[in-house]
């Protein structure tokens, strides 16, 4: 069974697909920099790495070789920190490209946007086969949903057996493009949508913009988990730029201690 069959309380997302060091000098771009960020984040309290890889120009790529290299290096450098890869399309990749990546890497865990992998509203034999294949392989799939309606659709597909249970869910508050800052007021719609599942999913949120910490704390109070890091936000709860990804993890760990006290 994968170590990520249950989501960690905090998952670190250190770079994402779009930002560069022009946005923040401590944003990791290379595999070595990503591993260094993961080591520091793990020491600060993050339980897993949500990983993106970049090509030589710094562009986001779905490259099996680079992911396999990252996973192998992580196993040596931070053996206690499992890696979740991404299939994010960023307007460049098709569902078949995303599936091919996962089938080539066979990672411990992967995040997959429901709207990208299953873009139509009707049956999709290839998407269904992919999700069931991943479950049979023991790959923990975290389903990414950008709106409550997508959560309800995921619940329907799971209820019909099209997507296998148990379900891991990441609710995205706000958006990178078009720029839409997150707010805790966005969370209740997602929580209501989750009532459509026969069994409440293992869920987390990520939140774009400076209200990231407030959103993650609201999710924790509701029983959810957190993805934190420079992929979504560069600002600390004090309104100042964070020094690095580990700084964001430390801030969240301190804030969560108050929620759980």
Secondary structure per residue as TSV (DSSP state, phi and psi in degrees):
chain	resnum	aa	ss	phi	psi
A	1	X	-	360.0	134.7
A	2	X	-	-64.1	148.3
A	3	X	T	-65.3	-18.1
A	4	X	T	-104.3	24.2
A	5	X	S	-65.9	-20.0
A	6	X	S	-122.6	131.4
A	7	X	-	-66.6	143.2
A	8	X	-	-74.2	162.2
A	9	X	S	-61.8	-36.3
A	10	X	E	-134.4	125.9
A	11	X	E	-114.3	133.9
A	12	X	E	-91.3	128.4
A	13	X	-	-118.6	89.9
A	14	X	-	-81.3	-16.4
A	15	X	S	-142.1	-39.7
A	16	X	T	74.4	-162.5
A	17	X	T	-103.9	-14.4
A	18	X	T	-119.1	-38.0
A	19	X	-	-72.6	155.6
A	20	X	-	-133.7	-176.9
A	21	X	T	-69.1	-11.8
A	22	X	T	-66.3	-26.5
A	23	X	T	-82.1	-36.5
A	24	X	-	-159.3	130.1
A	25	X	T	-65.4	-17.9
A	26	X	T	-97.1	8.3
A	27	X	-	-75.2	124.3
A	28	X	-	-73.7	137.3
A	29	X	-	-118.3	-34.2
A	30	X	S	-98.1	168.9
A	31	X	H	-62.1	-43.0
A	32	X	H	-61.1	-41.5
A	33	X	H	-68.7	-36.9
A	34	X	H	-64.7	-41.1
A	35	X	H	-65.5	-41.7
A	36	X	H	-61.5	-41.5
A	37	X	H	-65.1	-38.6
A	38	X	H	-64.6	-43.1
A	39	X	H	-58.9	-47.4
A	40	X	H	-66.5	-39.6
A	41	X	H	-66.2	-38.7
A	42	X	H	-63.6	-44.0
A	43	X	H	-62.7	-30.2
A	44	X	H	-81.9	-15.6
A	45	X	T	129.6	4.3
A	46	X	-	-78.7	139.7
A	47	X	-	-96.8	-12.8
A	48	X	E	-159.5	163.0
A	49	X	E	-111.5	126.4
A	50	X	E	-94.6	112.3
A	51	X	E	-109.7	134.4
A	52	X	-	-116.8	146.2
A	53	X	E	-117.2	154.6
A	54	X	E	-123.1	152.5
A	55	X	-	-83.7	-173.5
A	56	X	T	-64.7	-24.3
A	57	X	T	-86.5	-5.9
A	58	X	S	94.1	4.6
A	59	X	-	-83.1	146.0
A	60	X	E	-61.8	132.0
A	61	X	E	-138.4	149.0
A	62	X	-	-98.9	83.1
A	63	X	-	-116.5	112.2
A	64	X	H	-60.7	-41.2
A	65	X	H	-61.3	-44.0
A	66	X	H	-65.6	-39.8
A	67	X	H	-66.0	-41.2
A	68	X	H	-63.9	-37.9
A	69	X	H	-63.4	-45.8
A	70	X	H	-61.2	-46.1
A	71	X	H	-62.6	-41.8
A	72	X	H	-64.5	-42.7
A	73	X	H	-67.4	-38.1
A	74	X	H	-63.7	-38.1
A	75	X	H	-61.7	-30.2
A	76	X	H	-83.8	-42.6
A	77	X	H	-83.3	-39.2
A	78	X	-	-137.8	70.0
A	79	X	T	-62.2	-20.6
A	80	X	T	-86.9	2.3
A	81	X	S	-115.9	103.5
A	82	X	E	-67.4	157.2
A	83	X	E	-115.1	129.0
A	84	X	E	-107.5	122.1
A	85	X	E	-88.1	168.0
A	86	X	E	-115.7	154.1
A	87	X	-	-113.2	19.5
A	88	X	-	-51.7	130.4
A	89	X	-	-81.7	-36.5
A	90	X	T	49.5	34.9
A	91	X	T	72.4	4.5
A	92	X	T	-109.1	-27.2
A	93	X	-	-115.9	144.4
A	94	X	-	-93.5	163.2
A	95	X	H	-53.8	-38.1
A	96	X	H	-67.0	-31.1
A	97	X	H	-67.4	-40.9
A	98	X	H	-65.3	-44.5
A	99	X	H	-63.7	-41.2
A	100	X	H	-62.1	-38.3
A	101	X	H	-59.5	-50.2
A	102	X	H	-64.9	-39.1
A	103	X	H	-68.0	-30.2
A	104	X	H	-78.2	-38.0
A	105	X	H	-86.1	-37.5
A	106	X	-	49.1	60.9
A	107	X	-	-75.3	169.3
A	108	X	S	-66.0	-34.8
A	109	X	E	-155.4	155.5
A	110	X	E	-149.0	145.0
A	111	X	E	-100.9	135.4
A	112	X	E	-135.7	122.3
A	113	X	E	-75.1	122.2
A	114	X	H	-57.0	-44.0
A	115	X	H	-67.1	-25.7
A	116	X	H	-82.4	-43.0
A	117	X	H	-77.0	-31.7
A	118	X	T	-127.4	70.3
A	119	X	-	-70.2	-27.9
A	120	X	S	-82.9	167.9
A	121	X	S	-92.2	-14.7
A	122	X	S	-97.5	-167.5
A	123	X	-	-60.3	147.7
A	124	X	-	-141.4	96.4
A	125	X	H	-61.9	-36.4
A	126	X	H	-70.4	-42.3
A	127	X	H	-64.3	-45.4
A	128	X	H	-58.6	-45.5
A	129	X	H	-62.5	-38.8
A	130	X	H	-62.6	-48.9
A	131	X	H	-62.1	-40.0
A	132	X	H	-72.3	-35.3
A	133	X	H	-61.3	-46.4
A	134	X	H	-60.7	-40.7
A	135	X	H	-63.3	-42.6
A	136	X	H	-65.7	-31.1
A	137	X	H	-79.2	-8.2
A	138	X	T	79.3	20.1
A	139	X	-	-86.6	124.3
A	140	X	E	-78.0	112.0
A	141	X	E	-96.8	123.6
A	142	X	E	-102.7	121.2
A	143	X	E	-87.1	124.8
A	144	X	E	-95.6	125.7
A	145	X	E	-128.3	129.9
A	146	X	S	-97.5	-2.7
A	147	X	S	-156.0	153.6
A	148	X	H	-55.3	-34.5
A	149	X	H	-61.8	-34.4
A	150	X	H	-70.0	-34.6
A	151	X	H	-64.2	-42.8
A	152	X	H	-64.0	-38.0
A	153	X	H	-65.6	-41.7
A	154	X	H	-61.0	-42.4
A	155	X	H	-61.4	-39.7
A	156	X	H	-65.5	-44.5
A	157	X	H	-64.7	-38.2
A	158	X	H	-67.4	-40.3
A	159	X	H	-65.3	-28.5
A	160	X	T	-86.5	-4.1
A	161	X	T	80.9	5.2
A	162	X	S	-69.0	-36.2
A	163	X	S	-116.9	127.1
A	164	X	-	-73.2	148.7
A	165	X	S	-90.3	161.6
A	166	X	S	-75.0	157.0
A	167	X	-	-103.9	131.7
A	168	X	E	-103.8	137.1
A	169	X	E	-131.8	135.8
A	170	X	E	-118.2	118.8
A	171	X	E	-93.5	127.6
A	172	X	E	-100.7	118.8
A	173	X	E	-99.3	123.2
A	174	X	S	81.3	-178.4
A	175	X	B	-146.7	153.0
A	176	X	T	-78.4	-42.4
A	177	X	T	-142.1	121.0
A	178	X	T	-67.4	149.7
A	179	X	T	-55.7	118.0
A	180	X	B	-138.7	101.4
A	181	X	-	-66.7	144.3
A	182	X	-	-77.6	158.0
A	183	X	-	-144.9	144.6
A	184	X	G	-56.7	-23.0
A	185	X	G	-65.5	-15.9
A	186	X	G	-78.5	-18.9
A	187	X	H	-69.3	-41.8
A	188	X	H	-55.9	-34.1
A	189	X	H	-62.4	-40.0
A	190	X	H	-66.7	-41.5
A	191	X	H	-62.7	-40.6
A	192	X	H	-64.4	-40.7
A	193	X	H	-63.2	-32.4
A	194	X	H	-66.3	-18.9
A	195	X	T	-67.5	-11.9
A	196	X	T	-74.9	-16.3
A	197	X	S	-77.0	143.2
A	198	X	S	-64.0	-38.3
A	199	X	S	-125.8	129.4
A	200	X	-	-57.5	131.3
A	201	X	-	-73.2	161.9
A	202	X	E	-75.4	113.3
A	203	X	E	-130.3	155.7
A	204	X	E	-144.8	170.4
A	205	X	E	-131.0	158.9
A	206	X	E	-127.4	158.4
A	207	X	E	-143.8	127.3
A	208	X	-	-84.1	133.6
A	209	X	S	101.7	179.6
A	210	X	T	-67.0	-14.7
A	211	X	T	-87.9	14.1
A	212	X	H	-50.9	-50.8
A	213	X	H	-61.0	-45.3
A	214	X	H	-59.8	-40.1
A	215	X	H	-66.5	-44.0
A	216	X	H	-65.7	-36.3
A	217	X	H	-68.2	-38.6
A	218	X	H	-62.2	-40.1
A	219	X	H	-64.7	-41.6
A	220	X	H	-61.5	-40.1
A	221	X	H	-64.4	-27.1
A	222	X	T	-91.9	3.7
A	223	X	T	96.0	11.2
A	224	X	-	-97.2	179.2
A	225	X	E	-120.2	179.6
A	226	X	E	-132.0	140.0
A	227	X	E	-111.5	125.2
A	228	X	E	-133.4	152.6
A	229	X	S	142.9	-179.1
A	230	X	T	-68.0	-13.2
A	231	X	T	-57.1	-36.8
A	232	X	T	-108.6	-27.6
A	233	X	-	-162.2	141.3
A	234	X	-	-111.5	2.3
A	235	X	B	-110.2	136.1
A	236	X	-	-80.6	171.4
A	237	X	T	-65.2	-15.5
A	238	X	T	-86.4	1.4
A	239	X	S	86.4	0.6
A	240	X	S	-100.9	154.0
A	241	X	B	-59.1	135.0
A	242	X	-	-67.8	150.1
A	243	X	S	-70.6	-39.1
A	244	X	S	-165.7	-177.3
A	245	X	H	-63.6	-38.8
A	246	X	H	-61.6	-32.2
A	247	X	H	-61.0	-41.8
A	248	X	H	-66.2	-38.3
A	249	X	H	-65.0	-46.9
A	250	X	H	-59.1	-44.2
A	251	X	H	-58.6	-44.6
A	252	X	H	-67.3	-42.4
A	253	X	H	-57.7	-43.9
A	254	X	H	-63.6	-42.6
A	255	X	H	-67.8	-40.1
A	256	X	H	-64.9	-31.0
A	257	X	H	-58.6	-37.0
A	258	X	H	-70.4	-36.2
A	259	X	H	-64.4	-40.0
A	260	X	H	-87.8	-8.3
A	261	X	-	-68.1	360.0
